[in-house]
Amino acid sequence: MVAHARADHPDEACGLIAGPEGTGEPKRHIPMTNAARSTTFYEFDAEEWKREYDRMWDNDEEVVVAYHSHTHTEAYPSRSDAGIASQLGLPGAHYVLVTTKDPEIAEVRSFRIADGVVTEEPIEVTGAPEAVQSYKFAHTPDSTVYDCH
Amino acid sequence: MSIEVRIPTILRPHTKNEKVVTGEGETVGELFADLDTRYSGLRARVVTEEGALHRFVNVYINDEDVRFIGGLEAKLADGDSVTILPAVAGGM
């Protein structure tokens, strides 16, 4: 996700991580095209989204993570992020925000968005910590204390 | 005339959690009117009070985005598959 966000900077990047339905496990990374090609807005390309959705449907997968980047602001859902996601969004998904405003350190935060309410949730890094050395993860939702690996 | 409609997770509360429902209609607009008789409230999530598609919903006939083929006036044929998807979008 961070590599994708870096590659598309200064435009916002967006994508998904799909996983087997009902497991909540993010297994398959699907970088998406930002049809808006904008530094301040993102929107899935409608045709590509349909293709990827059909593939997920055929594989009995669901969206586990829906991510996008902010290129100049905090890794926190904007008013329009929350508004659009609440009106018609992906209710089971973790909405992950990556900010690329700092060229050295990417911040990664995760949220649930439903009925206009944004709730931050912790990210705990597992697996190979050396692979994420320059990323900051907010892992306590109340105070947003960054855990810098 | 039977049209299969794939329902996204967020709208499944309207369809008793059915992922796929069937409906009838000559056009996408008629299809949503028909579905609303059995799946109350579904139409209003997709169609505005002014009778247009909501900005942040995508509706496809087979693989085609209906915005490019007439919107709610887009014609349906027996055996078509309609998919409703949230338009995943946002901005700072």
gemmi code that builds the backbone of each chain (N, CA, C; Angstrom):
import gemmi

chains = {
    "A": [
        ("MET", (0.834, -1.196, 0.000), (0.000, 0.000, 0.000), (0.875, 1.255, 0.000)),
        ("VAL", (1.908, 1.250, 0.851), (2.763, 2.434, 0.926), (3.551, 2.596, -0.372)),
        ("ALA", (4.031, 1.482, -0.921), (4.777, 1.559, -2.180), (3.885, 2.117, -3.287)),
        ("HIS", (2.627, 1.692, -3.308), (1.683, 2.192, -4.306), (1.444, 3.691, -4.105)),
        ("ALA", (1.245, 4.067, -2.846), (1.006, 5.489, -2.547), (2.216, 6.342, -2.944)),
        ("ARG", (3.409, 5.824, -2.685), (4.630, 6.544, -3.075), (4.739, 6.654, -4.597)),
        ("ALA", (4.421, 5.556, -5.275), (4.561, 5.538, -6.741), (3.611, 6.540, -7.394)),
        ("ASP", (2.423, 6.700, -6.836), (1.429, 7.587, -7.461), (1.528, 9.029, -6.971)),
        ("HIS", (2.309, 9.266, -5.918), (2.487, 10.631, -5.407), (2.977, 11.527, -6.546)),
        ("PRO", (2.500, 12.757, -6.763), (1.646, 13.534, -5.865), (0.142, 13.284, -6.005)),
        ("ASP", (-0.268, 12.374, -6.912), (-1.695, 12.050, -6.966), (-2.059, 11.127, -5.801)),
        ("GLU", (-3.320, 11.126, -5.442), (-3.786, 10.162, -4.450), (-3.824, 8.775, -5.099)),
        ("ALA", (-3.441, 7.774, -4.327), (-3.502, 6.385, -4.785), (-4.650, 5.695, -4.057)),
        ("CYS", (-5.187, 4.623, -4.657), (-6.275, 3.904, -3.992), (-6.230, 2.438, -4.382)),
        ("GLY", (-6.797, 1.609, -3.555), (-6.804, 0.182, -3.867), (-7.495, -0.609, -2.788)),
        ("LEU", (-7.375, -1.923, -2.919), (-8.085, -2.847, -2.041), (-7.159, -3.961, -1.595)),
        ("ILE", (-7.520, -4.592, -0.493), (-6.985, -5.910, -0.194), (-8.190, -6.814, 0.019)),
        ("ALA", (-8.251, -7.851, -0.809), (-9.374, -8.780, -0.739), (-8.988, -9.977, 0.113)),
        ("GLY", (-9.999, -10.653, 0.643), (-9.749, -11.870, 1.404), (-10.946, -12.792, 1.304)),
        ("PRO", (-10.768, -14.057, 1.674), (-11.878, -15.008, 1.612), (-13.062, -14.504, 2.441)),
        ("GLU", (-14.258, -14.618, 1.873), (-15.464, -14.095, 2.500), (-15.630, -14.627, 3.919)),
        ("GLY", (-15.898, -13.737, 4.840), (-16.197, -14.143, 6.210), (-14.983, -14.319, 7.107)),
        ("THR", (-13.777, -14.260, 6.542), (-12.584, -14.486, 7.365), (-11.989, -13.189, 7.904)),
        ("GLY", (-12.217, -12.081, 7.187), (-11.607, -10.819, 7.587), (-10.109, -10.791, 7.367)),
        ("GLU", (-9.587, -11.758, 6.643), (-8.130, -11.814, 6.433), (-7.741, -11.174, 5.109)),
        ("PRO", (-6.908, -10.131, 5.168), (-6.478, -9.489, 3.926), (-5.413, -10.331, 3.230)),
        ("LYS", (-5.722, -10.824, 2.042), (-4.824, -11.782, 1.381), (-4.307, -11.309, 0.023)),
        ("ARG", (-5.140, -10.555, -0.712), (-4.765, -10.275, -2.096), (-4.818, -8.773, -2.340)),
        ("HIS", (-3.647, -8.199, -2.629), (-3.544, -6.751, -2.850), (-3.971, -6.414, -4.278)),
        ("ILE", (-4.878, -5.448, -4.387), (-5.369, -5.031, -5.707), (-5.185, -3.517, -5.836)),
        ("PRO", (-4.056, -3.076, -6.393), (-3.904, -1.636, -6.621), (-4.922, -1.193, -7.661)),
        ("MET", (-5.616, -0.085, -7.413), (-6.614, 0.394, -8.363), (-6.137, 1.692, -8.996)),
        ("THR", (-6.720, 1.985, -10.160), (-6.433, 3.247, -10.826), (-7.279, 4.347, -10.185)),
        ("ASN", (-6.665, 5.468, -9.866), (-7.441, 6.632, -9.421), (-7.959, 7.352, -10.664)),
        ("ALA", (-9.243, 7.130, -10.969), (-9.817, 7.701, -12.191), (-9.813, 9.226, -12.144)),
        ("ALA", (-9.787, 9.793, -10.928), (-9.772, 11.258, -10.788), (-8.379, 11.831, -11.081)),
        ("ARG", (-7.346, 11.009, -11.003), (-5.959, 11.456, -11.207), (-5.739, 12.842, -10.610)),
        ("SER", (-5.941, 12.886, -9.293), (-5.949, 14.176, -8.617), (-5.080, 14.114, -7.375)),
        ("THR", (-4.566, 15.275, -6.978), (-3.782, 15.345, -5.744), (-4.701, 15.450, -4.520)),
        ("THR", (-5.996, 15.686, -4.767), (-6.913, 15.931, -3.653), (-8.161, 15.047, -3.660)),
        ("PHE", (-8.294, 14.167, -4.635), (-9.512, 13.367, -4.744), (-9.156, 12.012, -5.339)),
        ("TYR", (-9.924, 10.992, -4.962), (-9.732, 9.697, -5.614), (-11.077, 9.082, -5.911)),
        ("GLU", (-11.112, 8.286, -6.948), (-12.311, 7.529, -7.285), (-11.886, 6.315, -8.085)),
        ("PHE", (-12.380, 5.142, -7.690), (-12.063, 3.936, -8.452), (-12.539, 4.113, -9.892)),
        ("ASP", (-11.743, 3.627, -10.822), (-12.165, 3.574, -12.210), (-13.319, 2.567, -12.309)),
        ("ALA", (-14.459, 3.008, -12.848), (-15.686, 2.199, -12.780), (-15.550, 0.851, -13.498)),
        ("GLU", (-14.887, 0.849, -14.645), (-14.745, -0.410, -15.396), (-13.813, -1.380, -14.689)),
        ("GLU", (-12.706, -0.840, -14.202), (-11.727, -1.679, -13.500), (-12.347, -2.248, -12.216)),
        ("TRP", (-13.112, -1.420, -11.526), (-13.761, -1.839, -10.278), (-14.710, -2.999, -10.552)),
        ("LYS", (-15.472, -2.903, -11.648), (-16.397, -3.986, -12.004), (-15.625, -5.278, -12.295)),
        ("ARG", (-14.529, -5.163, -13.033), (-13.710, -6.350, -13.342), (-13.183, -6.997, -12.067)),
        ("GLU", (-12.649, -6.163, -11.183), (-12.071, -6.712, -9.944), (-13.160, -7.265, -9.025)),
        ("TYR", (-14.316, -6.613, -9.013), (-15.431, -7.096, -8.194), (-15.891, -8.471, -8.690)),
        ("ASP", (-15.978, -8.631, -10.024), (-16.379, -9.924, -10.594), (-15.379, -11.008, -10.204)),
        ("ARG", (-14.101, -10.655, -10.223), (-13.074, -11.634, -9.857), (-13.245, -12.026, -8.378)),
        ("MET", (-13.481, -11.030, -7.531), (-13.680, -11.325, -6.112), (-14.931, -12.188, -5.913)),
        ("TRP", (-15.973, -11.866, -6.661), (-17.239, -12.618, -6.578), (-16.982, -14.082, -6.949)),
        ("ASP", (-16.263, -14.290, -8.061), (-15.977, -15.661, -8.522), (-15.105, -16.411, -7.517)),
        ("ASN", (-14.231, -15.698, -6.819), (-13.325, -16.321, -5.845), (-13.928, -16.417, -4.438)),
        ("ASP", (-15.197, -15.994, -4.280), (-15.809, -15.909, -2.932), (-14.967, -15.054, -1.992)),
        ("GLU", (-14.512, -13.922, -2.516), (-13.743, -12.980, -1.701), (-14.583, -11.748, -1.404)),
        ("GLU", (-14.125, -10.995, -0.406), (-14.760, -9.716, -0.114), (-13.664, -8.677, 0.129)),
        ("VAL", (-14.075, -7.418, 0.150), (-13.128, -6.352, 0.435), (-12.829, -6.362, 1.930)),
        ("VAL", (-11.569, -6.549, 2.294), (-11.181, -6.505, 3.706), (-10.601, -5.126, 4.033)),
        ("VAL", (-9.798, -4.614, 3.114), (-9.210, -3.284, 3.295), (-9.488, -2.450, 2.047)),
        ("ALA", (-9.945, -1.219, 2.251), (-10.031, -0.243, 1.156), (-9.121, 0.908, 1.569)),
        ("TYR", (-8.093, 1.145, 0.784), (-7.123, 2.165, 1.195), (-7.028, 3.276, 0.168)),
        ("HIS", (-6.617, 4.434, 0.648), (-6.211, 5.491, -0.272), (-5.205, 6.376, 0.425)),
        ("SER", (-4.533, 7.189, -0.367), (-3.495, 8.038, 0.215), (-3.955, 9.480, 0.248)),
        ("HIS", (-3.400, 10.199, 1.207), (-3.474, 11.654, 1.217), (-2.053, 12.135, 0.962)),
        ("THR", (-1.927, 13.124, 0.121), (-0.571, 13.519, -0.289), (-0.095, 14.785, 0.408)),
        ("HIS", (-1.024, 15.522, 1.029), (-0.639, 16.765, 1.696), (-1.170, 16.870, 3.114)),
        ("THR", (-2.001, 15.917, 3.499), (-2.685, 16.041, 4.793), (-2.502, 14.771, 5.621)),
        ("GLU", (-3.095, 14.808, 6.801), (-2.998, 13.683, 7.724), (-3.618, 12.412, 7.132)),
        ("ALA", (-3.188, 11.275, 7.689), (-3.784, 9.983, 7.323), (-5.070, 9.803, 8.121)),
        ("TYR", (-6.023, 10.703, 7.872), (-7.296, 10.673, 8.589), (-8.401, 10.939, 7.569)),
        ("PRO", (-9.533, 10.223, 7.678), (-10.581, 10.406, 6.665), (-11.096, 11.850, 6.625)),
        ("SER", (-11.159, 12.401, 5.436), (-11.698, 13.754, 5.272), (-13.216, 13.701, 5.366)),
        ("ARG", (-13.830, 14.883, 5.377), (-15.286, 14.934, 5.448), (-15.915, 14.191, 4.262)),
        ("SER", (-15.347, 14.381, 3.075), (-15.958, 13.691, 1.927), (-15.662, 12.197, 1.963)),
        ("ASP", (-14.483, 11.806, 2.475), (-14.204, 10.359, 2.627), (-15.289, 9.710, 3.475)),
        ("ALA", (-15.566, 10.340, 4.619), (-16.522, 9.762, 5.562), (-17.943, 9.846, 5.020)),
        ("GLY", (-18.256, 10.971, 4.359), (-19.605, 11.163, 3.828), (-19.945, 10.150, 2.761)),
        ("ILE", (-19.032, 9.976, 1.813), (-19.298, 9.049, 0.705), (-19.327, 7.613, 1.211)),
        ("ALA", (-18.392, 7.284, 2.103), (-18.341, 5.912, 2.622), (-19.580, 5.580, 3.441)),
        ("SER", (-20.151, 6.579, 4.111), (-21.339, 6.332, 4.924), (-22.576, 6.173, 4.063)),
        ("GLN", (-22.657, 7.009, 3.026), (-23.845, 6.984, 2.175), (-23.951, 5.643, 1.448)),
        ("LEU", (-22.876, 5.251, 0.811), (-22.871, 3.969, 0.106), (-21.421, 3.515, 0.050)),
        ("GLY", (-21.015, 2.747, 1.027), (-19.613, 2.356, 1.110), (-19.437, 0.860, 1.226)),
        ("LEU", (-18.368, 0.493, 1.901), (-18.016, -0.908, 2.077), (-18.060, -1.183, 3.582)),
        ("PRO", (-19.234, -1.602, 4.099), (-19.437, -1.601, 5.550), (-18.508, -2.545, 6.314)),
        ("GLY", (-18.031, -3.608, 5.644), (-17.165, -4.545, 6.365), (-15.697, -4.172, 6.309)),
        ("ALA", (-15.380, -3.127, 5.546), (-13.968, -2.872, 5.250), (-13.273, -2.038, 6.322)),
        ("HIS", (-11.990, -2.285, 6.458), (-11.117, -1.381, 7.191), (-10.693, -0.311, 6.178)),
        ("TYR", (-11.003, 0.933, 6.492), (-10.565, 2.020, 5.619), (-9.175, 2.457, 6.082)),
        ("VAL", (-8.176, 2.158, 5.269), (-6.803, 2.481, 5.642), (-6.362, 3.737, 4.877)),
        ("LEU", (-5.773, 4.648, 5.630), (-5.251, 5.887, 5.056), (-3.734, 5.882, 5.169)),
        ("VAL", (-3.085, 6.279, 4.092), (-1.630, 6.406, 4.072), (-1.336, 7.848, 3.713)),
        ("THR", (-0.461, 8.516, 4.455), (-0.086, 9.838, 3.977), (1.357, 9.829, 3.491)),
        ("THR", (1.533, 10.482, 2.352), (2.856, 10.571, 1.730), (3.389, 11.992, 1.824)),
        ("LYS", (2.817, 12.805, 2.743), (3.252, 14.208, 2.802), (4.714, 14.317, 3.228)),
        ("ASP", (5.187, 13.381, 4.033), (6.599, 13.362, 4.412), (7.315, 12.378, 3.476)),
        ("PRO", (8.360, 12.833, 2.786), (9.008, 11.937, 1.825), (9.737, 10.757, 2.475)),
        ("GLU", (10.030, 10.857, 3.762), (10.796, 9.787, 4.417), (9.912, 8.808, 5.175)),
        ("ILE", (8.912, 9.348, 5.869), (8.129, 8.502, 6.778), (6.666, 8.500, 6.369)),
        ("ALA", (6.167, 7.330, 6.049), (4.748, 7.197, 5.717), (3.975, 6.889, 6.986)),
        ("GLU", (2.825, 7.534, 7.154), (1.952, 7.206, 8.281), (0.783, 6.393, 7.767)),
        ("VAL", (0.465, 5.323, 8.500), (-0.592, 4.408, 8.091), (-1.577, 4.293, 9.243)),
        ("ARG", (-2.837, 4.609, 8.980), (-3.864, 4.512, 10.027), (-5.088, 3.801, 9.472)),
        ("SER", (-5.839, 3.181, 10.351), (-6.981, 2.372, 9.924), (-8.252, 2.802, 10.652)),
        ("PHE", (-9.361, 2.776, 9.927), (-10.631, 3.285, 10.454), (-11.793, 2.404, 10.027)),
        ("ARG", (-12.833, 2.440, 10.841), (-14.149, 1.965, 10.415), (-14.970, 3.210, 10.135)),
        ("ILE", (-15.747, 3.173, 9.078), (-16.603, 4.307, 8.759), (-18.018, 3.787, 8.536)),
        ("ALA", (-18.948, 4.237, 9.364), (-20.352, 3.827, 9.219), (-21.246, 4.915, 9.773)),
        ("ASP", (-22.334, 5.200, 9.061), (-23.324, 6.188, 9.490), (-22.681, 7.525, 9.851)),
        ("GLY", (-21.680, 7.922, 9.100), (-21.047, 9.214, 9.329), (-20.076, 9.234, 10.492)),
        ("VAL", (-19.918, 8.104, 11.175), (-19.028, 8.047, 12.332), (-17.717, 7.367, 11.934)),
        ("VAL", (-16.625, 8.045, 12.233), (-15.291, 7.523, 11.938), (-14.688, 7.007, 13.237)),
        ("THR", (-14.304, 5.749, 13.264), (-13.715, 5.152, 14.465), (-12.342, 4.605, 14.118)),
        ("GLU", (-11.323, 5.151, 14.763), (-9.993, 4.631, 14.480), (-9.804, 3.291, 15.165)),
        ("GLU", (-9.017, 2.437, 14.539), (-8.734, 1.130, 15.131), (-7.228, 0.905, 15.093)),
        ("PRO", (-6.735, 0.118, 16.024), (-5.283, -0.065, 16.087), (-4.746, -0.925, 14.954)),
        ("ILE", (-3.518, -0.655, 14.594), (-2.794, -1.533, 13.661), (-1.641, -2.131, 14.449)),
        ("GLU", (-1.570, -3.416, 14.474), (-0.410, -4.072, 15.085), (0.372, -4.734, 13.966)),
        ("VAL", (1.639, -4.424, 13.881), (2.450, -4.969, 12.800), (2.934, -6.360, 13.181)),
        ("THR", (2.661, -7.307, 12.300), (3.153, -8.667, 12.530), (3.981, -9.062, 11.317)),
        ("GLY", (4.614, -10.179, 11.355), (5.404, -10.612, 10.214), (6.801, -10.059, 10.297)),
        ("ALA", (7.261, -9.493, 9.186), (8.659, -9.084, 9.097), (8.804, -7.596, 9.409)),
        ("PRO", (9.106, -7.228, 10.655), (9.165, -5.813, 11.007), (10.257, -5.059, 10.256)),
        ("GLU", (11.314, -5.750, 9.856), (12.388, -5.041, 9.154), (11.917, -4.517, 7.793)),
        ("ALA", (10.830, -5.108, 7.289), (10.335, -4.665, 5.986), (9.585, -3.341, 6.085)),
        ("VAL", (9.275, -2.901, 7.294), (8.460, -1.696, 7.446), (9.184, -0.646, 8.282)),
        ("GLN", (10.498, -0.630, 8.182), (11.295, 0.203, 9.068), (10.943, 1.684, 9.059)),
        ("SER", (10.548, 2.210, 7.924), (10.351, 3.651, 7.887), (8.876, 4.046, 7.948)),
        ("TYR", (8.013, 3.111, 8.356), (6.602, 3.455, 8.422), (6.186, 3.662, 9.866)),
        ("LYS", (5.258, 4.571, 10.019), (4.690, 4.779, 11.355), (3.272, 4.238, 11.357)),
        ("PHE", (2.954, 3.471, 12.367), (1.607, 2.951, 12.482), (0.975, 3.492, 13.753)),
        ("ALA", (-0.198, 4.036, 13.609), (-0.910, 4.484, 14.813), (-1.528, 3.257, 15.444)),
        ("HIS", (-1.108, 2.886, 16.627), (-1.620, 1.637, 17.182), (-2.417, 1.810, 18.459)),
        ("THR", (-2.607, 3.021, 18.911), (-3.595, 3.213, 19.973), (-4.616, 4.221, 19.490)),
        ("PRO", (-5.816, 3.779, 19.282), (-6.800, 4.627, 18.611), (-7.154, 5.895, 19.372)),
        ("ASP", (-7.089, 5.896, 20.680), (-7.547, 7.066, 21.420), (-6.602, 8.246, 21.307)),
        ("SER", (-5.315, 7.977, 21.436), (-4.379, 9.092, 21.477), (-3.477, 9.147, 20.252)),
        ("THR", (-3.625, 8.191, 19.338), (-2.802, 8.163, 18.143), (-1.314, 8.276, 18.464)),
        ("VAL", (-0.873, 7.357, 19.285), (0.559, 7.255, 19.559), (1.180, 6.441, 18.441)),
        ("TYR", (2.154, 6.993, 17.795), (2.758, 6.261, 16.689), (3.812, 5.294, 17.187)),
        ("ASP", (3.745, 4.132, 16.616), (4.724, 3.097, 16.892), (5.656, 3.100, 15.689)),
        ("CYS", (6.867, 3.587, 15.862), (7.756, 3.745, 14.713), (8.670, 2.540, 14.589)),
        ("HIS", (8.460, 1.767, 13.530), (9.274, 0.564, 13.346), (10.477, 0.867, 12.480)),
    ],
    "B": [
        ("MET", (-39.356, -12.013, -18.712), (-38.182, -11.132, -18.581), (-37.641, -11.209, -17.165)),
        ("SER", (-36.494, -11.796, -17.018), (-35.929, -11.942, -15.678), (-34.491, -11.419, -15.692)),
        ("ILE", (-34.228, -10.513, -14.759), (-32.906, -9.890, -14.675), (-32.293, -10.244, -13.321)),
        ("GLU", (-31.100, -10.772, -13.369), (-30.374, -11.053, -12.122), (-29.702, -9.763, -11.642)),
        ("VAL", (-29.823, -9.476, -10.354), (-29.226, -8.251, -9.811), (-28.296, -8.613, -8.658)),
        ("ARG", (-27.039, -8.232, -8.775), (-26.065, -8.470, -7.704), (-26.075, -7.281, -6.749)),
        ("ILE", (-26.290, -7.605, -5.480), (-26.496, -6.579, -4.451), (-25.210, -6.414, -3.635)),
        ("PRO", (-24.692, -5.194, -3.496), (-23.485, -5.010, -2.677), (-23.815, -5.154, -1.190)),
        ("THR", (-22.820, -5.470, -0.407), (-23.012, -5.741, 1.027), (-23.846, -4.663, 1.710)),
        ("ILE", (-23.549, -3.394, 1.402), (-24.207, -2.300, 2.132), (-25.707, -2.241, 1.878)),
        ("LEU", (-26.165, -2.822, 0.764), (-27.604, -2.788, 0.474), (-28.309, -4.091, 0.831)),
        ("ARG", (-27.565, -5.067, 1.349), (-28.197, -6.360, 1.653), (-29.201, -6.299, 2.800)),
        ("PRO", (-29.111, -5.322, 3.701), (-30.203, -5.217, 4.677), (-31.578, -5.047, 4.015)),
        ("HIS", (-31.589, -4.504, 2.785), (-32.869, -4.334, 2.076), (-33.344, -5.640, 1.445)),
        ("THR", (-32.432, -6.589, 1.249), (-32.785, -7.821, 0.521), (-32.712, -9.048, 1.435)),
        ("LYS", (-32.873, -8.852, 2.728), (-32.780, -9.952, 3.706), (-31.466, -10.699, 3.527)),
        ("ASN", (-30.417, -9.939, 3.271), (-29.064, -10.461, 3.099), (-28.850, -11.310, 1.853)),
        ("GLU", (-29.795, -11.290, 0.926), (-29.576, -11.986, -0.341), (-28.522, -11.241, -1.151)),
        ("LYS", (-27.571, -11.992, -1.707), (-26.527, -11.386, -2.543), (-27.030, -11.153, -3.966)),
        ("VAL", (-27.958, -12.015, -4.382), (-28.491, -11.935, -5.740), (-30.005, -11.980, -5.660)),
        ("VAL", (-30.649, -11.051, -6.337), (-32.106, -11.090, -6.422), (-32.486, -11.003, -7.895)),
        ("THR", (-33.745, -11.247, -8.206), (-34.169, -11.096, -9.593), (-35.310, -10.090, -9.666)),
        ("GLY", (-35.363, -9.421, -10.799), (-36.401, -8.424, -10.999), (-36.761, -8.346, -12.461)),
        ("GLU", (-37.690, -7.422, -12.749), (-38.168, -7.277, -14.114), (-38.242, -5.820, -14.484)),
        ("GLY", (-38.127, -5.550, -15.779), (-38.274, -4.184, -16.263), (-37.659, -4.055, -17.637)),
        ("GLU", (-38.198, -3.100, -18.393), (-37.656, -2.845, -19.733), (-36.408, -1.979, -19.638)),
        ("THR", (-36.342, -1.198, -18.556), (-35.206, -0.290, -18.366), (-34.672, -0.451, -16.941)),
        ("VAL", (-33.516, 0.126, -16.685), (-32.930, 0.077, -15.347), (-33.857, 0.761, -14.340)),
        ("GLY", (-34.480, 1.875, -14.763), (-35.404, 2.586, -13.882), (-36.597, 1.712, -13.492)),
        ("GLU", (-37.147, 0.997, -14.472), (-38.289, 0.100, -14.194), (-37.854, -1.062, -13.293)),
        ("LEU", (-36.654, -1.541, -13.528), (-36.134, -2.636, -12.704), (-36.079, -2.216, -11.235)),
        ("PHE", (-35.565, -1.005, -10.965), (-35.467, -0.561, -9.568), (-36.856, -0.344, -8.965)),
        ("ALA", (-37.806, 0.116, -9.781), (-39.178, 0.278, -9.288), (-39.756, -1.087, -8.912)),
        ("ASP", (-39.499, -2.089, -9.765), (-39.983, -3.445, -9.486), (-39.333, -4.013, -8.219)),
        ("LEU", (-38.021, -3.854, -8.112), (-37.311, -4.393, -6.934), (-37.834, -3.761, -5.647)),
        ("ASP", (-38.153, -2.474, -5.729), (-38.582, -1.760, -4.521), (-39.914, -2.282, -3.974)),
        ("THR", (-40.699, -2.931, -4.824), (-41.966, -3.487, -4.332), (-41.716, -4.664, -3.390)),
        ("ARG", (-40.601, -5.356, -3.583), (-40.269, -6.496, -2.700), (-39.156, -6.170, -1.714)),
        ("TYR", (-38.257, -5.257, -2.107), (-37.098, -4.930, -1.271), (-37.173, -3.439, -0.933)),
        ("SER", (-37.978, -3.175, 0.059), (-38.331, -1.798, 0.378), (-37.108, -0.959, 0.728)),
        ("GLY", (-37.043, 0.222, 0.133), (-35.961, 1.147, 0.443), (-34.753, 1.009, -0.462)),
        ("LEU", (-34.701, -0.071, -1.220), (-33.541, -0.296, -2.092), (-33.409, 0.812, -3.144)),
        ("ARG", (-34.521, 1.150, -3.765), (-34.489, 2.123, -4.855), (-33.929, 3.469, -4.394)),
        ("ALA", (-34.343, 3.898, -3.204), (-33.924, 5.222, -2.725), (-32.424, 5.294, -2.452)),
        ("ARG", (-31.783, 4.146, -2.277), (-30.336, 4.145, -2.059), (-29.578, 4.345, -3.371)),
        ("VAL", (-30.268, 4.112, -4.472), (-29.619, 4.124, -5.787), (-30.097, 5.317, -6.624)),
        ("VAL", (-31.382, 5.666, -6.462), (-32.007, 6.694, -7.298), (-32.368, 7.887, -6.416)),
        ("THR", (-32.044, 9.096, -6.882), (-32.344, 10.304, -6.105), (-33.834, 10.647, -6.183)),
        ("GLU", (-34.255, 11.577, -5.322), (-35.654, 12.025, -5.356), (-36.001, 12.670, -6.691)),
        ("GLU", (-34.971, 13.235, -7.337), (-35.198, 13.861, -8.647), (-35.241, 12.825, -9.765)),
        ("GLY", (-34.980, 11.570, -9.424), (-35.079, 10.518, -10.431), (-33.819, 10.299, -11.245)),
        ("ALA", (-32.663, 10.587, -10.656), (-31.399, 10.300, -11.336), (-30.605, 9.317, -10.479)),
        ("LEU", (-29.575, 8.747, -11.064), (-28.705, 7.873, -10.269), (-27.930, 8.708, -9.266)),
        ("HIS", (-27.774, 8.197, -8.043), (-26.918, 8.869, -7.072), (-25.501, 8.986, -7.644)),
        ("ARG", (-24.828, 10.067, -7.273), (-23.492, 10.324, -7.806), (-22.506, 9.201, -7.461)),
        ("PHE", (-22.612, 8.650, -6.248), (-21.586, 7.705, -5.817), (-22.064, 6.261, -5.782)),
        ("VAL", (-22.898, 5.932, -6.779), (-23.268, 4.531, -6.963), (-23.000, 4.192, -8.430)),
        ("ASN", (-22.473, 3.011, -8.663), (-22.275, 2.531, -10.023), (-23.272, 1.415, -10.292)),
        ("VAL", (-23.931, 1.490, -11.450), (-24.830, 0.418, -11.873), (-24.359, -0.051, -13.237)),
        ("TYR", (-24.249, -1.354, -13.374), (-23.761, -1.925, -14.632), (-24.806, -2.872, -15.199)),
        ("ILE", (-24.957, -2.857, -16.532), (-25.675, -3.935, -17.215), (-24.587, -4.815, -17.816)),
        ("ASN", (-24.528, -6.052, -17.379), (-23.411, -6.927, -17.722), (-22.130, -6.177, -17.346)),
        ("ASP", (-21.271, -5.816, -18.310), (-20.042, -5.118, -17.911), (-20.102, -3.617, -18.162)),
        ("GLU", (-21.249, -3.124, -18.643), (-21.304, -1.719, -19.040), (-21.878, -0.805, -17.965)),
        ("ASP", (-21.150, 0.252, -17.690), (-21.585, 1.285, -16.755), (-22.797, 1.983, -17.389)),
        ("VAL", (-23.944, 1.958, -16.711), (-25.166, 2.486, -17.343), (-25.090, 3.996, -17.600)),
        ("ARG", (-24.160, 4.685, -16.926), (-24.028, 6.134, -17.172), (-23.750, 6.439, -18.639)),
        ("PHE", (-23.095, 5.489, -19.306), (-22.722, 5.733, -20.707), (-23.752, 5.205, -21.693)),
        ("ILE", (-24.807, 4.554, -21.205), (-25.798, 3.977, -22.125), (-27.220, 4.376, -21.729)),
        ("GLY", (-27.335, 5.600, -21.172), (-28.678, 6.122, -20.927), (-29.105, 6.195, -19.477)),
        ("GLY", (-28.241, 5.798, -18.560), (-28.593, 5.887, -17.129), (-29.801, 5.032, -16.816)),
        ("LEU", (-30.784, 5.611, -16.129), (-31.968, 4.831, -15.733), (-32.828, 4.441, -16.932)),
        ("GLU", (-32.576, 5.109, -18.068), (-33.324, 4.762, -19.290), (-32.672, 3.616, -20.058)),
        ("ALA", (-31.507, 3.173, -19.609), (-30.794, 2.099, -20.319), (-31.680, 0.859, -20.433)),
        ("LYS", (-31.687, 0.273, -21.619), (-32.586, -0.857, -21.918), (-32.025, -2.179, -21.409)),
        ("LEU", (-32.933, -3.008, -20.940), (-32.558, -4.333, -20.454), (-33.098, -5.403, -21.398)),
        ("ALA", (-32.389, -6.520, -21.458), (-32.851, -7.673, -22.240), (-32.892, -8.884, -21.316)),
        ("ASP", (-33.777, -9.824, -21.653), (-33.922, -11.030, -20.838), (-32.548, -11.685, -20.651)),
        ("GLY", (-32.238, -12.043, -19.430), (-30.964, -12.710, -19.167), (-29.826, -11.769, -18.819)),
        ("ASP", (-30.070, -10.459, -18.916), (-29.019, -9.514, -18.510), (-28.740, -9.656, -17.017)),
        ("SER", (-27.507, -9.311, -16.659), (-27.138, -9.282, -15.254), (-26.826, -7.839, -14.885)),
        ("VAL", (-27.437, -7.380, -13.796), (-27.204, -6.004, -13.335), (-26.413, -6.070, -12.035)),
        ("THR", (-25.388, -5.224, -11.941), (-24.576, -5.157, -10.719), (-24.638, -3.742, -10.159)),
        ("ILE", (-24.873, -3.647, -8.857), (-24.833, -2.352, -8.158), (-23.554, -2.344, -7.328)),
        ("LEU", (-22.773, -1.287, -7.438), (-21.546, -1.167, -6.632), (-21.437, 0.235, -6.053)),
        ("PRO", (-20.911, 0.345, -4.834), (-20.562, 1.669, -4.343), (-19.422, 2.219, -5.203)),
        ("ALA", (-19.484, 3.509, -5.537), (-18.360, 4.141, -6.227), (-17.367, 4.523, -5.141)),
        ("VAL", (-16.282, 3.783, -5.018), (-15.356, 4.035, -3.921), (-14.568, 5.306, -4.237)),
        ("ALA", (-14.783, 6.335, -3.412), (-14.238, 7.655, -3.728), (-14.111, 8.502, -2.476)),
        ("GLY", (-13.358, 9.556, -2.587), (-13.225, 10.503, -1.485), (-12.243, 11.595, -1.872)),
        ("GLY", (-12.047, 12.501, -0.947), (-11.104, 13.571, -1.237), (-10.818, 14.364, 0.022)),
        ("MET", (-9.728, 15.112, -0.031), (-9.347, 15.837, 1.192), (-10.170, 17.093, 1.376)),
    ],
}
model = gemmi.Model(1)
for chain_id, residues in chains.items():
    chain = gemmi.Chain(chain_id)
    for i, (resn, *xyz) in enumerate(residues, 1):
        res = gemmi.Residue()
        res.name, res.seqid = resn, gemmi.SeqId(i, " ")
        for name, pos in zip(("N", "CA", "C"), xyz):
            atom = gemmi.Atom()
            atom.name, atom.element = name, gemmi.Element(name[0])
            atom.pos, atom.b_iso = gemmi.Position(*pos), 0.0
            res.add_atom(atom)
        chain.add_residue(res)
    model.add_chain(chain)
structure = gemmi.Structure()
structure.add_model(model)
structure.setup_entities()
